[in-house]
Amino acid sequence: MTQSRRLAVYLRSPVPGDTERRQASVLSRAETLHQQEFVDDISVTYWHRLSTGSDTAEAAEIAAMEAWAAEHDCTLAPTFDRHERHSAFLGDDSVVTLPVVCLAYYEDDDLVGVYPHAGPCGHCTVTDGLDRIESALRSGESLAQTGSHL
């Protein structure tokens, strides 16, 4: 049975020109992996600077990324910064400051890696993630089965 592989790219918008060029570079690399048939699908999601949890789909994606990090002894901080805030008009709530670019890699429906993150192997950027994913896929490895610490 063939395994389905998918990249989810998350981009903050709006961003300054230099940051937008960096985002475009990440998206281009992801699209190249798709064109070369290393991944079956790419999804691109644009998000704002802060997530308040009011968008339930976005909140579920962030929760899944945080669960992946906890399961793999990693942290998404400081690029995902969860904190409480107080407003005299809106009251207290919890918000997450979102990174300008984030990458999630799935094999079948399993979340296998989230970039950027920090873990036992140090800090892994989105570029590091793309390098590791590309290297594994070119060698025919399943990242989930190898136990590779993405």
Backbone hydrogen bonds in HBPLUS format (Angstrom, degrees):
<---DONOR---> <-ACCEPTOR-->    atom                        ^
c    i                          cat <-CA-CA->   ^        H-A-AA   ^      H-
h    n   atom  resd res      DA  || num        DHA   H-A  angle D-A-AA Bond
n    s   type  num  typ     dist DA aas  dist angle  dist       angle   num
A0108-ASP N   A0004-SER O   2.56 MM 104  4.64 169.1  1.57 145.7 150.0     1
A0040-ASP N   A0005-ARG O   2.75 MM  35  5.40 148.1  1.84 138.6 147.8     2
A0006-ARG N   A0106-TYR O   2.92 MM 100  5.08 160.3  1.96 144.0 147.3     3
A0106-TYR N   A0006-ARG O   2.84 MM 100  5.08 168.7  1.85 158.0 160.2     4
A0007-LEU N   A0041-ASP O   3.03 MM  34  6.45 160.8  2.06 153.3 156.7     5
A0043-SER N   A0007-LEU O   2.92 MM  36  6.46 153.9  1.99 154.1 162.7     6
A0008-ALA N   A0104-ALA O   2.81 MM  96  5.03 164.5  1.83 154.2 157.4     7
A0104-ALA N   A0008-ALA O   2.86 MM  96  5.03 157.4  1.91 148.1 154.7     8
A0009-VAL N   A0043-SER O   2.80 MM  34  6.10 173.4  1.80 166.5 166.1     9
A0045-THR N   A0009-VAL O   2.84 MM  36  6.28 160.3  1.88 161.5 168.2    10
A0010-TYR N   A0102-CYS O   2.84 MM  92  4.96 170.4  1.85 149.0 149.8    11
A0102-CYS N   A0010-TYR O   2.90 MM  92  4.96 144.3  2.03 144.5 149.2    12
A0011-LEU N   A0045-THR O   2.83 MM  34  6.24 161.5  1.87 160.6 166.8    13
A0047-TRP N   A0011-LEU O   2.86 MM  36  6.13 156.3  1.92 142.3 149.2    14
A0012-ARG N   A0100-VAL O   2.97 MM  88  4.59 169.1  1.98 122.6 124.4    15
A0013-SER N   A0047-TRP O   2.90 MM  34  6.07 147.8  2.01 161.5 167.8    16
A0020-GLU N   A0016-PRO O   2.89 MM   4  6.14 153.7  1.96 153.9 162.7    17
A0021-ARG N   A0017-GLY O   2.96 MM   4  6.23 147.9  2.07 148.3 156.2    18
A0022-ARG N   A0018-ASP O   3.13 MM   4  6.45 149.6  2.23 141.1 149.1    19
A0023-GLN N   A0019-THR O   2.90 MM   4  6.22 155.7  1.96 150.3 157.2    20
A0024-ALA N   A0020-GLU O   2.91 MM   4  6.13 154.5  1.97 143.8 150.9    21
A0025-SER N   A0021-ARG O   3.01 MM   4  6.26 144.4  2.14 140.9 149.9    22
A0026-VAL N   A0022-ARG O   3.17 MM   4  6.52 156.0  2.23 148.0 153.1    23
A0027-LEU N   A0023-GLN O   2.95 MM   4  6.24 166.0  1.97 155.4 159.4    24
A0028-SER N   A0024-ALA O   2.86 MM   4  5.98 150.1  1.95 142.5 150.8    25
A0029-ARG N   A0025-SER O   3.04 MM   4  6.32 156.9  2.09 147.1 152.3    26
A0030-ALA N   A0026-VAL O   3.01 MM   4  6.30 158.8  2.06 151.7 157.7    27
A0031-GLU N   A0027-LEU O   2.91 MM   4  6.11 158.8  1.95 147.7 153.7    28
A0032-THR N   A0028-SER O   2.91 MM   4  6.14 147.4  2.01 144.9 153.9    29
A0033-LEU N   A0029-ARG O   3.11 MM   4  6.43 154.9  2.17 146.7 152.1    30
A0034-HIS N   A0030-ALA O   3.11 MM   4  6.46 147.3  2.22 143.3 152.6    31
A0035-GLN N   A0031-GLU O   2.80 MM   4  6.09 161.5  1.84 152.6 157.6    32
A0036-GLN N   A0032-THR O   2.91 MM   4  6.06 149.6  2.00 148.4 156.2    33
A0038-PHE N   A0033-LEU O   2.86 MM   5  5.27 155.7  1.92 171.6 167.6    34
A0037-GLU N   A0034-HIS O   2.93 MM   3  4.93 156.1  1.99 106.8 112.3    35
A0098-LEU N   A0049-ARG O   2.85 MM  49  5.45 166.1  1.87 150.5 155.3    36
A0051-SER N   A0096-VAL O   2.81 MM  45  5.08 150.0  1.90 141.4 151.6    37
A0096-VAL N   A0051-SER O   2.89 MM  45  5.08 149.6  1.99 140.3 150.2    38
A0059-ALA N   A0055-ASP O   2.91 MM   4  6.13 163.8  1.93 158.7 164.1    39
A0060-ALA N   A0056-THR O   2.94 MM   4  6.06 151.9  2.02 141.7 148.8    40
A0061-GLU N   A0057-ALA O   3.03 MM   4  6.31 153.3  2.10 147.0 153.9    41
A0062-ILE N   A0058-GLU O   2.96 MM   4  6.22 163.5  1.98 155.6 159.7    42
A0063-ALA N   A0059-ALA O   2.92 MM   4  6.08 159.3  1.96 145.9 152.1    43
A0064-ALA N   A0060-ALA O   2.94 MM   4  6.13 151.7  2.03 143.4 150.8    44
A0065-MET N   A0061-GLU O   3.01 MM   4  6.28 153.6  2.08 146.8 153.8    45
A0066-GLU N   A0062-ILE O   2.89 MM   4  6.17 159.9  1.93 153.1 158.8    46
A0067-ALA N   A0063-ALA O   2.87 MM   4  6.06 150.9  1.95 144.2 152.6    47
A0068-TRP N   A0064-ALA O   2.94 MM   4  6.16 154.2  2.00 143.8 150.6    48
A0069-ALA N   A0065-MET O   2.97 MM   4  6.26 161.8  2.01 149.4 154.0    49
A0070-ALA N   A0066-GLU O   2.98 MM   4  6.21 163.6  2.00 148.9 152.9    50
A0071-GLU N   A0067-ALA O   2.93 MM   4  6.06 158.8  1.97 149.6 155.6    51
A0072-HIS N   A0068-TRP O   3.04 MM   4  6.23 135.3  2.24 145.2 156.8    52
A0072-HIS N   A0069-ALA O   3.17 MM   3  5.21 133.2  2.40  96.9 109.4    53
A0074-CYS N   A0069-ALA O   2.75 MM   5  4.58 170.2  1.76 148.8 146.1    54
A0073-ASP N   A0070-ALA O   3.36 MM   3  5.20 164.8  2.39 106.7 106.1    55
A0075-THR N   A0118-ALA O   2.75 MM  43  5.33 149.6  1.84 155.0 165.0    56
A0118-ALA N   A0075-THR O   2.89 MM  43  5.33 159.2  1.93 155.7 162.3    57
A0080-PHE N   A0076-LEU O   3.06 MM   4  5.53 150.4  2.15 127.1 133.0    58
A0081-ASP N   A0097-THR O   3.12 MM  16  4.97 153.7  2.19 135.1 141.4    59
A0097-THR N   A0081-ASP O   2.91 MM  16  4.97 162.6  1.94 131.3 133.9    60
A0083-HIS N   A0095-VAL O   2.92 MM  12  5.65 162.0  1.95 162.3 168.3    61
A0095-VAL N   A0083-HIS O   2.87 MM  12  5.65 170.6  1.88 169.5 169.7    62
A0085-ARG N   A0093-ASP O   2.85 MM   8  5.65 155.9  1.91 167.5 172.2    63
A0093-ASP N   A0085-ARG O   3.10 MM   8  5.65 155.7  2.16 150.7 156.5    64
A0087-SER N   A0091-GLY O   3.05 MM   4  4.88 140.0  2.21 113.7 125.8    65
A0091-GLY N   A0087-SER O   2.75 MM   4  4.88 145.2  1.87 133.6 139.8    66
A0103-LEU N   A0115-TYR O   2.77 MM  12  5.08 161.9  1.80 153.0 157.5    67
A0115-TYR N   A0103-LEU O   2.79 MM  12  5.08 159.1  1.83 155.5 160.6    68
A0105-TYR N   A0113-GLY O   2.86 MM   8  5.14 159.5  1.90 148.8 153.0    69
A0112-VAL N   A0105-TYR O   2.76 MM   7  5.60 164.1  1.79 159.4 164.6    70
A0113-GLY N   A0105-TYR O   3.33 MM   8  5.14 146.4  2.45 138.0 138.5    71
A0107-GLU N   A0110-ASP O   2.99 MM   3  5.36 152.0  2.07 151.5 155.5    72
A0110-ASP N   A0107-GLU O   2.91 MM   3  5.36 155.8  1.97 137.4 136.4    73
A0117-HIS N   A0124-CYS O   3.03 MM   7  5.42 150.7  2.12 145.2 154.4    74
A0124-CYS N   A0117-HIS O   2.76 MM   7  5.42 175.8  1.76 174.4 173.5    75
A0119-GLY N   A0122-GLY O   2.92 MM   3  5.20 160.9  1.96 132.5 137.7    76
A0122-GLY N   A0119-GLY O   2.86 MM   3  5.20 161.8  1.89 121.8 123.8    77
A0129-GLY N   A0125-THR O   2.98 MM   4  6.26 155.6  2.04 144.3 150.9    78
A0130-LEU N   A0126-VAL O   2.92 MM   4  6.25 161.7  1.96 153.3 157.2    79
A0131-ASP N   A0127-THR O   2.92 MM   4  6.16 158.9  1.97 149.9 156.0    80
A0132-ARG N   A0128-ASP O   2.89 MM   4  6.16 162.7  1.92 154.7 158.8    81
A0133-ILE N   A0129-GLY O   2.84 MM   4  5.99 169.2  1.85 158.6 161.9    82
A0134-GLU N   A0130-LEU O   2.88 MM   4  5.88 166.6  1.89 147.4 151.9    83
A0135-SER N   A0131-ASP O   2.94 MM   4  6.02 162.2  1.97 146.9 152.3    84
A0136-ALA N   A0132-ARG O   3.01 MM   4  6.13 167.5  2.02 150.0 153.3    85
A0137-LEU N   A0133-ILE O   2.91 MM   4  6.06 166.1  1.93 155.1 159.4    86
A0138-ARG N   A0134-GLU O   2.88 MM   4  5.97 156.7  1.94 150.3 156.6    87
A0139-SER N   A0135-SER O   3.16 MM   4  6.35 140.7  2.32 139.9 149.7    88
A0139-SER N   A0136-ALA O   3.18 MM   3  5.22 127.0  2.47  94.2 107.8    89
A0141-GLU N   A0136-ALA O   2.89 MM   5  5.12 155.5  1.95 155.1 149.0    90
A0140-GLY N   A0137-LEU O   3.07 MM   3  4.89 155.5  2.13  98.0 105.4    91
A0146-THR N   A0142-SER O   3.03 MM   4  6.20 152.0  2.11 155.2 162.9    92
A0150-LEU N   A0148-SER O   2.94 MM   2  5.72 116.7  2.35 112.8  95.7    93
